[in-house]
Amino acid sequence: MPSPTERGHRSRIEALPAAVRLLLTVASADPTGDAALLWAAARHLGIDATASAAAATATGLAEFATQVRFCHPLARSAAYRAAAPGERRRVHGALAAVTDPATDPDRRAWHRAQAASSPDADVAAELERHAPRAQTRGGTAATAAFLERAAALSPDTAERTARTLAAVRAHIDAGMGERARQLLATVEDTAMDRHRLARVDVLRGQLALLRQSRGSGTVFALRAARRLAEVDPAGSRAHLLDALEMSLSTGRVTGALDVVLAAARTAAPAPRSPDALDAFVRLTTEGPRAAYPLLRRVLDGEDAPMWTRRPALAVVLASELWDPHTHTEITEWLMKTGRASGSPPLLRLGLVRTATGSALSGDLGRAQAAIAEEEAVAHAVGGPPVTYHRLQLAAMRGRRDEAVALFEAVGAAARADGTGQPDTDVHWAAAVLHNGLGEYPAALAAARRAVAHGGLQPAGLVLPELVEAAVRCGEHAAAAAALEQLTESTGAGGTSSGLGIAAYARALVTGREEHYLEAVEHLEKSPLAPYRGRARLLYGEWLRRRGRRRDSRAQLRAAHELLSAAGAEAFARRAADELRATGERAQSRSRAAADRLTEQETHISRLVSTGATSKEIAARLHLSPRTVDAHLRNIFRKLGITSRRQLTGHPALDV
């Protein structure tokens, strides 16, 4: 329904002479604002462009110069809606006639399509052909619009179905889940062969994933694989990869991954073997040392890295290999490609990975900024924001109340989507939270829940939490078993991060100083600052308990500094308590100003500090400039400053 503002513009437009209204319709029908195209279309329609433009300009609705500009986007919408359907088609026909098919074939195709009053095979084919080019102008949403219109204009049933399914996929890529669902509902299953039915299943799975229904996405992809198992083994295997990616990217929901891997073991071999399915099957049957070289080969790819085709699966592989550097490379690709393509799901995945990677590396401000932007994008496309990366950050910080509220939200979502319980990543976050707070029985229970279901290696970072909690609870057999699994995994990965974390877990079990020293040495080369701090904290605790106060103080000071800077507040308090026990007081690092800012305010502050204007920030966060300015007033009040310039280098943003 038009807003009151749009209705006001429309009433003014309807009072104008017919020629002026027609010129405004032409201007509204081509959003590029190309004045040369407007004048050419006006001549084609027989409009006195000079007089009509002067009359339209006098109303203040639009300005006709080197570029055509409306006074407000709703004025453009009102001008277009005010015209009768037949008049709009006439205008688009004129624009198509004067658009150069060599330099602007996609724009011409769009105008031809909007001018069509009935199905037209040639126009539909032209739209489909130029949909990829449209993406370079308007992103994935433009592609979706081209394909949807091409489907509507297709007289042939099979072509209409194929184009509808392509439009559904493009709408999913554009984050428009509700429109994708509506289009998919128009497709008749009874008229399709197995390949089309399998494609519909995969689209339903992707829609479920977009709506964060964690279990059903994998179910649909598995059904697609089974449909093709006999008639197209290669296609069936591709859909098993879809199912694998969905099951892993939703936090390894209980049972789903086991079903996928069981199907993979009996599937036809890959056309270019081995592939990711082979690698994960080998991981579950032969263990990390046999599988990791294959996982690395699959991740790097023969022609291009896996993340350019299956980014969510690539993220899991990088984590499995204990490789934060490749995780960063994947994240940077996701952010760049998501922004360039205008794909909200891709951008949101990049922002989630940015938040997670930043929390693990101790860049608290960057994590908060990514969380705020992901929520803004989710709001803009009408989807629920992702929760688990916020939970990870709250757990790393040791914020009990914040984390408990998020645990409850995740649990409610799990019950609502039928999976029944939170996933591995959530249990890991609970283990981190409770270890930081020194609540070791609760940490042990959470870590055990994370590893309880077997199958694929649990998220590797759960294992050191299990070792620490088990040692503190006197459960030495459980600690030793988890350490053995952790040692095998990190040894096969061979990264400084993995080797260092395994070394401090080993030190907890063995109580040998050389293992603490090994952990500190390895982690000095790791980007995971909180884990560097934790290694020194554990070493300092061990030294103090052996009466080596002077040695312990050096480690505990370093631990407190690292953990405080990384925002790992609970672990930092543990370091401060240990320092006090040696007779030394930790230097407190005030974070009060930063903590008063919301995640949205922190993100806006950081953008302003780089020189971004309110208009630029509004476009990025899908807000109005007025809303951005209101946030800035709150930021200035909370930080006790009066200008944008004072945000540059402000200590509240140095987190």
C-alpha positions as CSV (number, residue, x, y, z in Angstrom):
1,M,0.0,0.0,0.0
2,P,1.4,3.5,-0.9
3,S,2.6,5.6,2.0
4,P,0.9,9.0,2.8
5,T,4.0,10.7,1.3
6,E,3.6,8.7,-2.0
7,R,-0.1,9.4,-2.1
8,G,0.6,13.1,-1.7
9,H,3.1,13.1,-4.6
10,R,0.6,11.1,-6.7
11,S,-2.2,13.6,-6.2
12,R,0.0,16.4,-7.4
13,I,1.0,14.4,-10.4
14,E,-2.6,13.6,-11.4
15,A,-3.4,17.3,-11.5
16,L,-0.8,18.0,-14.2
17,P,-1.5,18.1,-18.0
18,A,-1.3,14.8,-19.8
19,A,2.0,15.6,-21.6
20,V,3.7,16.5,-18.4
21,R,2.4,13.3,-16.7
22,L,3.7,11.3,-19.6
23,L,7.1,12.8,-19.4
24,L,7.3,12.1,-15.7
25,T,6.2,8.5,-16.4
26,V,9.1,8.2,-18.9
27,A,11.5,9.6,-16.3
28,S,10.2,7.2,-13.7
29,A,10.4,4.1,-16.0
30,D,14.2,4.3,-16.4
31,P,15.9,4.6,-13.1
32,T,19.3,5.5,-14.6
33,G,18.4,9.1,-14.9
34,D,20.0,9.2,-18.4
35,A,18.8,12.6,-19.8
36,A,19.8,11.7,-23.4
37,L,17.6,8.6,-23.3
38,L,14.7,10.5,-21.8
39,W,14.7,13.2,-24.6
40,A,15.0,10.5,-27.3
41,A,12.0,8.6,-25.8
42,A,10.0,11.8,-25.5
43,R,10.5,12.6,-29.2
44,H,9.5,9.0,-30.0
45,L,6.2,9.6,-28.1
46,G,5.7,13.0,-29.6
47,I,6.1,14.9,-26.3
48,D,7.1,18.6,-26.4
49,A,10.0,17.9,-24.1
50,T,11.1,21.5,-23.4
51,A,7.7,22.8,-22.3
52,S,6.8,19.6,-20.4
53,A,10.1,19.5,-18.6
54,A,9.8,23.1,-17.5
55,A,6.3,22.5,-16.2
56,A,7.4,19.3,-14.3
57,T,10.4,21.2,-12.8
58,A,8.2,24.0,-11.6
59,T,6.3,21.5,-9.5
60,G,9.5,20.6,-7.6
61,L,8.8,16.9,-8.3
62,A,11.8,16.4,-10.6
63,E,14.8,18.2,-12.0
64,F,15.7,17.8,-15.7
65,A,19.3,18.6,-16.3
66,T,22.3,16.4,-17.4
67,Q,20.8,13.8,-15.1
68,V,17.1,13.4,-14.3
69,R,16.4,13.5,-10.6
70,F,13.2,13.1,-8.6
71,C,12.9,15.1,-5.4
72,H,12.4,11.8,-3.5
73,P,12.3,8.1,-4.4
74,L,8.6,8.0,-3.5
75,A,8.0,10.7,-6.1
76,R,9.5,8.4,-8.7
77,S,7.3,5.6,-7.5
78,A,4.2,7.8,-7.5
79,A,4.9,9.0,-11.1
80,Y,5.1,5.4,-12.3
81,R,2.0,4.2,-10.3
82,A,0.0,7.1,-11.5
83,A,0.1,6.0,-15.1
84,A,-2.3,3.4,-16.4
85,P,-0.9,0.0,-17.3
86,G,-1.3,0.6,-21.0
87,E,0.5,3.9,-20.8
88,R,3.4,2.3,-18.8
89,R,3.8,-0.3,-21.6
90,R,3.8,2.4,-24.2
91,V,6.5,4.3,-22.3
92,H,8.7,1.2,-22.0
93,G,8.2,0.5,-25.7
94,A,9.5,3.9,-26.5
95,L,12.5,3.5,-24.2
96,A,13.2,0.1,-25.8
97,A,13.1,1.6,-29.2
98,V,15.7,4.3,-28.4
99,T,18.0,2.2,-26.3
100,D,21.2,1.0,-28.1
101,P,21.1,-2.8,-28.3
102,A,24.9,-2.9,-28.7
103,T,25.9,-0.8,-25.7
104,D,22.9,-1.4,-23.4
105,P,21.3,-4.8,-24.4
106,D,20.1,-5.6,-20.9
107,R,18.4,-2.3,-20.4
108,R,16.7,-2.7,-23.8
109,A,15.6,-6.2,-23.0
110,W,14.1,-5.0,-19.7
111,H,12.1,-2.2,-21.4
112,R,10.9,-4.7,-24.1
113,A,9.8,-7.0,-21.4
114,Q,7.9,-4.3,-19.6
115,A,6.2,-3.3,-22.8
116,A,4.9,-6.8,-23.6
117,S,1.3,-7.4,-22.8
118,S,1.3,-11.1,-23.5
119,P,3.8,-14.0,-23.5
120,D,6.6,-13.5,-26.0
121,A,9.2,-16.2,-26.5
122,D,11.8,-13.9,-28.1
123,V,11.5,-11.3,-25.4
124,A,11.7,-13.9,-22.7
125,A,14.8,-15.4,-24.3
126,E,16.4,-12.0,-24.6
127,L,15.8,-11.3,-20.9
128,E,17.2,-14.6,-19.8
129,R,20.3,-14.1,-22.0
130,H,21.0,-10.7,-20.5
131,A,20.3,-11.5,-16.8
132,P,24.0,-12.0,-15.9
133,R,24.8,-8.6,-17.4
134,A,22.0,-7.0,-15.3
135,Q,23.7,-8.3,-12.2
136,T,26.7,-6.0,-12.9
137,R,24.4,-3.0,-12.7
138,G,21.9,-4.0,-10.0
139,G,23.3,-7.1,-8.2
140,T,21.6,-10.4,-7.6
141,A,18.2,-8.6,-7.1
142,A,18.3,-7.4,-10.8
143,T,19.1,-10.9,-12.0
144,A,16.1,-12.2,-10.0
145,A,13.8,-9.6,-11.6
146,F,15.0,-10.4,-15.1
147,L,14.5,-14.1,-14.7
148,E,11.1,-13.8,-13.0
149,R,9.9,-11.6,-15.8
150,A,11.4,-14.0,-18.4
151,A,9.4,-16.8,-16.8
152,A,6.2,-14.8,-16.9
153,L,6.6,-14.1,-20.6
154,S,7.5,-17.7,-21.6
155,P,4.7,-19.4,-23.6
156,D,6.3,-22.8,-23.4
157,T,5.6,-24.7,-20.1
158,A,9.0,-26.3,-19.8
159,E,10.9,-23.1,-20.5
160,R,8.6,-21.2,-18.0
161,T,9.3,-23.8,-15.3
162,A,13.1,-23.7,-15.9
163,R,13.1,-19.9,-15.8
164,T,10.9,-19.9,-12.7
165,L,13.4,-22.2,-10.9
166,A,16.3,-20.0,-12.0
167,A,14.4,-16.9,-10.7
168,V,13.8,-18.7,-7.4
169,R,17.5,-19.4,-7.0
170,A,18.3,-15.8,-7.9
171,H,15.8,-14.5,-5.3
172,I,17.4,-16.8,-2.7
173,D,20.8,-15.4,-3.6
174,A,19.4,-11.9,-3.2
175,G,18.1,-12.8,0.3
176,M,14.4,-12.5,-0.8
177,G,13.2,-15.7,0.8
178,E,9.5,-14.9,0.8
179,R,9.4,-14.0,-2.9
180,A,11.4,-17.1,-3.7
181,R,8.9,-19.2,-1.6
182,Q,5.9,-17.7,-3.5
183,L,7.5,-18.4,-6.9
184,L,8.4,-21.9,-6.0
185,A,4.8,-22.6,-4.9
186,T,3.7,-21.8,-8.5
187,V,5.7,-24.7,-10.0
188,E,3.8,-27.9,-10.7
189,D,5.7,-31.0,-9.5
190,T,3.6,-33.4,-11.6
191,A,5.0,-31.9,-14.8
192,M,8.7,-32.3,-14.0
193,D,11.2,-35.1,-14.5
194,R,13.5,-36.3,-11.8
195,H,16.2,-33.7,-12.5
196,R,13.7,-30.9,-12.1
197,L,12.2,-32.4,-9.0
198,A,15.7,-32.7,-7.5
199,R,16.3,-29.1,-8.3
200,V,13.1,-28.1,-6.5
201,D,14.2,-30.1,-3.5
202,V,17.5,-28.4,-3.3
203,L,15.8,-25.0,-3.7
204,R,13.5,-25.9,-0.8
205,G,16.6,-26.8,1.2
206,Q,18.3,-23.5,0.4
207,L,15.1,-21.7,1.4
208,A,15.0,-23.6,4.7
209,L,18.7,-22.6,5.3
210,L,17.9,-19.0,4.5
211,R,15.1,-19.0,7.0
212,Q,17.4,-20.7,9.5
213,S,15.4,-23.9,9.7
214,R,18.4,-26.0,10.5
215,G,17.3,-29.6,10.0
216,S,15.0,-29.5,7.0
217,G,17.5,-28.1,4.5
218,T,19.7,-31.2,4.8
219,V,16.6,-33.4,4.4
220,F,15.6,-31.7,1.1
221,A,19.1,-32.0,-0.3
222,L,19.3,-35.7,0.6
223,R,15.9,-36.3,-1.1
224,A,17.3,-34.6,-4.2
225,A,20.3,-36.9,-4.2
226,R,18.1,-40.0,-3.8
227,R,15.9,-39.0,-6.7
228,L,19.0,-39.0,-9.1
229,A,20.9,-41.9,-7.6
230,E,19.9,-44.3,-10.4
231,V,19.6,-42.0,-13.4
232,D,22.4,-39.5,-12.8
233,P,25.0,-40.6,-10.3
234,A,27.1,-37.5,-10.8
235,G,24.2,-35.3,-10.2
236,S,23.2,-37.3,-7.1
237,R,26.7,-36.9,-5.7
238,A,26.5,-33.1,-6.3
239,H,23.3,-33.0,-4.2
240,L,25.0,-35.0,-1.5
241,L,27.6,-32.3,-1.4
242,D,24.7,-29.8,-1.0
243,A,23.5,-31.8,1.9
244,L,27.0,-32.0,3.4
245,E,27.4,-28.2,3.2
246,M,24.0,-27.6,4.7
247,S,24.5,-30.0,7.6
248,L,27.9,-28.6,8.4
249,S,27.0,-24.9,8.0
250,T,24.1,-25.2,10.5
251,G,26.3,-26.2,13.4
252,R,26.3,-30.0,12.9
253,V,22.8,-30.7,14.0
254,T,22.5,-34.0,15.7
255,G,22.1,-37.0,13.3
256,A,22.0,-35.0,10.1
257,L,25.6,-35.3,9.2
258,D,25.7,-39.0,10.0
259,V,22.9,-39.6,7.5
260,V,24.7,-37.6,4.8
261,L,28.0,-39.5,5.3
262,A,26.2,-42.8,5.4
263,A,24.7,-42.0,2.0
264,A,28.1,-40.8,0.7
265,R,29.7,-44.2,1.5
266,T,27.4,-46.0,-0.9
267,A,27.3,-43.3,-3.6
268,A,28.9,-43.6,-7.0
269,P,32.5,-42.3,-7.1
270,A,33.1,-38.7,-7.9
271,P,33.8,-37.8,-11.6
272,R,37.0,-36.1,-10.5
273,S,37.8,-38.2,-7.5
274,P,38.6,-37.5,-4.7
275,D,36.2,-34.7,-3.7
276,A,34.9,-33.3,-0.4
277,L,32.6,-36.2,0.2
278,D,35.6,-38.6,-0.1
279,A,37.6,-36.4,2.3
280,F,35.0,-36.4,5.0
281,V,34.3,-40.1,4.7
282,R,38.0,-40.8,5.1
283,L,38.0,-38.5,8.1
284,T,35.3,-40.5,9.8
285,T,36.7,-43.9,8.9
286,E,40.5,-43.4,9.0
287,G,41.1,-40.3,11.1
288,P,42.7,-36.9,10.7
289,R,46.2,-38.1,9.7
290,A,44.9,-40.0,6.7
291,A,42.2,-37.4,5.8
292,Y,43.9,-34.0,6.3
293,P,46.1,-34.0,3.2
294,L,43.0,-34.8,1.2
295,L,41.0,-32.1,3.0
296,R,43.8,-29.6,2.2
297,R,43.8,-30.6,-1.5
298,V,40.1,-30.3,-1.8
299,L,40.1,-26.9,0.0
300,D,42.8,-25.4,-2.2
301,G,41.1,-26.8,-5.4
302,E,42.7,-27.8,-8.7
303,D,41.4,-24.8,-10.7
304,A,40.1,-22.4,-8.0
305,P,39.8,-22.5,-4.3
306,M,36.7,-24.4,-3.0
307,W,35.3,-21.2,-1.3
308,T,34.6,-19.7,-4.7
309,R,32.0,-22.5,-5.2
310,R,31.1,-23.7,-1.8
311,P,32.1,-21.1,0.8
312,A,30.2,-22.5,3.7
313,L,31.8,-25.9,3.3
314,A,35.2,-24.3,2.8
315,V,34.9,-22.5,6.2
316,V,34.3,-25.8,7.9
317,L,37.3,-27.4,6.2
318,A,39.6,-24.5,7.3
319,S,38.4,-24.9,10.8
320,E,38.9,-28.6,10.7
321,L,42.5,-28.0,9.6
322,W,43.1,-25.5,12.4
323,D,43.9,-22.9,9.8
324,P,42.9,-19.4,10.9
325,H,44.9,-17.8,8.0
326,T,42.8,-19.6,5.4
327,H,39.7,-18.8,7.4
328,T,40.6,-15.1,7.1
329,E,41.2,-15.5,3.3
330,I,37.8,-17.0,2.9
331,T,36.2,-14.3,5.0
332,E,37.8,-11.6,2.9
333,W,36.6,-13.2,-0.3
334,L,33.1,-13.5,1.1
335,M,33.0,-9.8,2.1
336,K,34.4,-8.6,-1.2
337,T,32.1,-10.9,-3.3
338,G,29.1,-10.3,-1.2
339,R,29.3,-6.5,-1.5
340,A,30.2,-6.6,-5.2
341,S,27.4,-9.0,-6.1
342,G,24.8,-7.5,-3.9
343,S,24.0,-10.9,-2.4
344,P,22.8,-10.5,1.2
345,P,23.2,-14.2,2.1
346,L,26.8,-14.2,0.9
347,L,27.5,-10.9,2.7
348,R,25.8,-12.1,5.8
349,L,27.9,-15.3,5.8
350,G,31.0,-13.1,5.4
351,L,29.9,-10.9,8.3
352,V,29.2,-13.9,10.5
353,R,32.7,-15.3,9.7
354,T,34.2,-11.9,10.4
355,A,32.5,-11.8,13.8
356,T,33.6,-15.3,14.7
357,G,37.2,-14.9,13.4
358,S,37.5,-11.5,15.2
359,A,36.2,-12.9,18.4
360,L,38.8,-15.8,18.2
361,S,41.6,-13.4,17.4
362,G,40.6,-10.8,20.0
363,D,39.5,-8.0,17.8
364,L,36.4,-7.1,19.9
365,G,35.5,-3.9,18.0
366,R,35.6,-5.6,14.6
367,A,33.4,-8.5,15.9
368,Q,30.9,-6.0,17.3
369,A,30.8,-4.1,14.0
370,A,30.3,-7.2,12.0
371,I,27.4,-8.3,14.3
372,A,25.7,-4.9,14.0
373,E,26.0,-4.9,10.2
374,E,24.7,-8.5,9.9
375,E,21.7,-7.6,11.9
376,A,21.1,-4.5,9.7
377,V,21.3,-6.6,6.5
378,A,19.0,-9.3,8.1
379,H,16.5,-6.5,8.9
380,A,16.7,-5.1,5.4
381,V,15.8,-8.4,3.8
382,G,13.2,-9.3,6.3
383,G,15.1,-12.3,7.8
384,P,16.0,-13.2,11.4
385,P,19.6,-12.2,12.4
386,V,22.0,-15.0,13.1
387,T,22.5,-15.7,16.8
388,Y,25.4,-18.0,17.3
389,H,28.2,-15.6,16.5
390,R,26.8,-13.2,19.1
391,L,26.7,-16.1,21.5
392,Q,30.4,-16.9,20.7
393,L,31.4,-13.3,21.4
394,A,29.4,-13.2,24.7
395,A,31.1,-16.5,25.7
396,M,34.6,-15.3,24.9
397,R,34.0,-12.2,26.9
398,G,32.6,-14.1,29.8
399,R,29.3,-12.1,29.9
400,R,27.1,-14.5,31.8
401,D,23.7,-12.7,31.6
402,E,24.1,-11.9,27.9
403,A,25.2,-15.4,27.1
404,V,22.4,-17.0,29.1
405,A,19.8,-14.9,27.3
406,L,21.2,-16.0,23.9
407,F,21.3,-19.6,25.0
408,E,17.6,-19.4,25.8
409,A,16.9,-17.9,22.4
410,V,18.9,-20.5,20.6
411,G,17.2,-23.3,22.5
412,A,13.8,-21.9,21.6
413,A,14.8,-21.8,18.0
414,A,16.0,-25.4,18.1
415,R,12.7,-26.5,19.6
416,A,10.7,-24.5,17.0
417,D,12.5,-25.9,14.0
418,G,12.2,-29.5,15.2
419,T,15.9,-30.2,15.8
420,G,15.1,-30.3,19.5
421,Q,18.4,-29.2,20.9
422,P,21.2,-26.6,20.3
423,D,24.2,-27.7,18.1
424,T,27.9,-28.3,18.7
425,D,28.9,-24.7,18.3
426,V,26.4,-23.6,21.0
427,H,27.7,-26.3,23.4
428,W,31.3,-25.1,22.7
429,A,30.3,-21.5,23.6
430,A,28.8,-22.7,26.9
431,A,32.1,-24.6,27.7
432,V,34.2,-21.5,27.0
433,L,31.9,-19.3,29.1
434,H,32.0,-21.6,32.1
435,N,35.8,-22.3,31.9
436,G,36.3,-18.5,31.8
437,L,34.2,-18.1,34.9
438,G,35.9,-21.0,36.6
439,E,32.7,-23.1,36.7
440,Y,34.4,-26.3,35.6
441,P,31.6,-28.8,36.2
442,A,29.2,-26.8,34.0
443,A,32.0,-26.4,31.4
444,L,32.7,-30.1,31.4
445,A,29.0,-30.9,31.0
446,A,28.7,-28.6,28.0
447,A,31.9,-29.9,26.3
448,R,30.6,-33.5,26.8
449,R,27.3,-32.6,25.1
450,A,29.3,-31.1,22.2
451,V,31.2,-34.4,21.6
452,A,28.5,-36.8,22.6
453,H,27.2,-37.8,19.2
454,G,30.4,-39.1,17.5
455,G,30.5,-39.2,13.7
456,L,32.7,-36.5,12.3
457,Q,35.3,-34.9,14.5
458,P,33.6,-32.4,16.8
459,A,34.4,-28.8,16.3
460,G,38.1,-28.9,17.3
461,L,38.0,-26.0,19.7
462,V,35.6,-28.0,22.0
463,L,38.4,-30.4,22.9
464,P,40.7,-28.1,24.8
465,E,37.7,-26.8,26.7
466,L,36.9,-30.4,27.6
467,V,40.5,-31.1,28.7
468,E,40.7,-28.1,30.9
469,A,37.3,-28.6,32.6
470,A,38.0,-32.4,33.1
471,V,41.4,-31.8,34.7
472,R,39.9,-29.2,37.1
473,C,37.1,-31.6,38.0
474,G,39.6,-34.5,38.6
475,E,38.2,-36.5,35.6
476,H,41.7,-37.5,34.3
477,A,40.5,-40.3,32.1
478,A,38.2,-38.0,30.2
479,A,40.9,-35.4,29.9
480,A,43.4,-37.9,28.6
481,A,40.9,-39.3,26.0
482,A,40.1,-35.8,24.7
483,L,43.8,-34.9,24.6
484,E,44.5,-37.9,22.5
485,Q,41.9,-36.9,20.0
486,L,43.1,-33.2,20.1
487,T,46.7,-34.2,19.6
488,E,45.9,-36.4,16.5
489,S,43.8,-33.6,15.0
490,T,46.3,-30.7,15.6
491,G,49.3,-32.8,14.7
492,A,47.7,-33.7,11.3
493,G,46.8,-30.0,10.7
494,G,50.3,-28.8,11.7
495,T,49.5,-25.2,12.2
496,S,51.0,-23.1,15.0
497,S,47.5,-22.4,16.4
498,G,46.5,-26.0,16.7
499,L,49.9,-27.2,17.9
500,G,50.0,-24.5,20.6
501,I,46.5,-25.1,21.9
502,A,47.2,-28.9,22.0
503,A,50.4,-28.2,23.9
504,Y,48.7,-26.3,26.7
505,A,46.0,-29.0,26.9
506,R,48.8,-31.6,27.2
507,A,50.5,-29.5,29.9
508,L,47.3,-29.6,31.9
509,V,47.3,-33.4,31.8
510,T,51.0,-34.0,32.3
511,G,51.9,-31.1,34.5
512,R,55.2,-30.8,32.7
513,E,56.8,-27.4,32.2
514,E,58.2,-28.1,28.7
515,H,54.7,-28.5,27.4
516,Y,53.7,-25.1,28.7
517,L,56.8,-23.6,27.1
518,E,56.0,-25.4,23.9
519,A,52.4,-23.9,24.0
520,V,53.7,-20.4,24.5
521,E,56.3,-20.7,21.7
522,H,53.8,-22.1,19.1
523,L,51.0,-19.6,20.0
524,E,53.4,-16.6,19.6
525,K,53.0,-17.3,15.8
526,S,49.2,-17.6,16.0
527,P,46.7,-14.8,15.3
528,L,44.5,-16.2,18.1
529,A,45.3,-13.7,20.8
530,P,42.9,-15.0,23.5
531,Y,44.5,-18.4,23.2
532,R,48.0,-16.9,23.6
533,G,46.7,-15.3,26.8
534,R,45.1,-18.5,28.0
535,A,48.4,-20.4,27.5
536,R,50.2,-17.9,29.6
537,L,47.4,-17.9,32.2
538,L,47.6,-21.7,32.6
539,Y,51.4,-21.6,32.7
540,G,51.3,-18.8,35.3
541,E,48.8,-20.7,37.4
542,W,51.0,-23.8,37.3
543,L,54.1,-21.8,38.3
544,R,52.4,-20.1,41.2
545,R,51.2,-23.4,42.6
546,R,54.8,-24.6,42.6
547,G,55.9,-21.5,44.6
548,R,57.7,-19.8,41.7
549,R,56.1,-16.5,42.3
550,R,58.5,-14.3,40.3
551,D,58.3,-16.5,37.2
552,S,54.5,-16.8,37.5
553,R,54.1,-13.0,37.7
554,A,55.7,-12.5,34.3
555,Q,53.4,-15.0,32.7
556,L,50.3,-13.7,34.5
557,R,51.0,-10.1,33.6
558,A,51.4,-11.1,30.0
559,A,48.2,-13.1,30.2
560,H,46.2,-10.3,31.8
561,E,47.4,-7.8,29.2
562,L,46.6,-10.2,26.3
563,L,43.2,-11.2,27.6
564,S,42.1,-7.7,28.6
565,A,43.1,-6.4,25.2
566,A,41.1,-9.2,23.5
567,G,38.0,-8.5,25.6
568,A,38.2,-12.0,27.3
569,E,37.0,-10.4,30.5
570,A,36.4,-13.6,32.5
571,F,39.8,-15.1,31.7
572,A,41.4,-11.7,32.4
573,R,39.7,-11.7,35.8
574,R,41.2,-15.1,36.4
575,A,44.6,-13.8,35.6
576,A,44.1,-10.8,37.9
577,D,43.0,-13.0,40.7
578,E,46.1,-15.2,40.3
579,L,48.3,-12.1,40.2
580,R,46.8,-10.9,43.5
581,A,47.6,-14.3,45.0
582,T,51.3,-13.6,44.2
583,G,51.1,-10.3,45.9
584,E,50.9,-8.1,42.8
585,R,47.9,-6.1,41.6
586,A,46.9,-6.2,38.0
587,Q,46.7,-3.0,36.1
588,S,43.1,-2.5,35.2
589,R,42.2,-1.6,31.7
590,S,39.0,0.6,31.6
591,R,36.4,-0.5,29.1
592,A,33.5,1.4,30.6
593,A,33.1,3.8,27.6
594,A,33.1,1.1,25.0
595,D,30.8,-1.1,27.1
596,R,28.2,1.7,27.2
597,L,27.9,1.6,23.4
598,T,25.5,-0.8,21.7
599,E,26.9,-3.0,18.8
600,Q,25.2,-0.7,16.3
601,E,26.6,2.4,17.9
602,T,30.1,0.8,18.0
603,H,29.9,0.0,14.3
604,I,28.7,3.5,13.4
605,S,31.4,5.1,15.5
606,R,34.1,3.0,13.8
607,L,32.7,4.0,10.3
608,V,32.6,7.7,11.3
609,S,36.2,7.5,12.5
610,T,37.3,6.4,9.0
611,G,35.7,9.5,7.5
612,A,32.4,8.0,6.3
613,T,29.5,10.4,6.0
614,S,26.0,9.8,7.5
615,K,24.7,9.1,4.0
616,E,27.4,6.5,3.3
617,I,26.8,4.8,6.6
618,A,23.0,4.8,6.1
619,A,23.4,3.1,2.7
620,R,25.7,0.4,4.2
621,L,23.5,-0.3,7.2
622,H,20.2,0.1,5.4
623,L,19.2,3.0,7.7
624,S,18.1,6.6,7.0
625,P,20.7,9.3,7.4
626,R,18.4,10.8,10.1
627,T,18.6,7.5,12.1
628,V,22.4,7.5,11.8
629,D,22.5,11.1,13.1
630,A,20.3,10.1,16.1
631,H,22.8,7.3,16.8
632,L,25.6,9.7,16.7
633,R,24.0,12.0,19.2
634,N,23.7,9.1,21.6
635,I,27.4,8.1,20.9
636,F,28.6,11.7,21.6
637,R,26.6,11.8,24.9
638,K,27.9,8.4,26.1
639,L,31.5,9.1,25.2
640,G,31.4,12.8,26.4
641,I,32.5,14.2,23.0
642,T,31.0,16.8,20.7
643,S,32.3,16.1,17.2
644,R,33.0,13.4,14.6
645,R,36.7,14.3,14.6
646,Q,37.0,13.2,18.2
647,L,36.0,9.7,17.3
648,T,39.2,9.2,15.4
649,G,41.6,7.3,17.6
650,H,39.1,7.4,20.6
651,P,40.1,4.7,23.1
652,A,36.5,3.4,23.3
653,L,37.0,2.2,19.7
654,D,40.4,0.6,20.3
655,V,39.0,-2.7,21.4
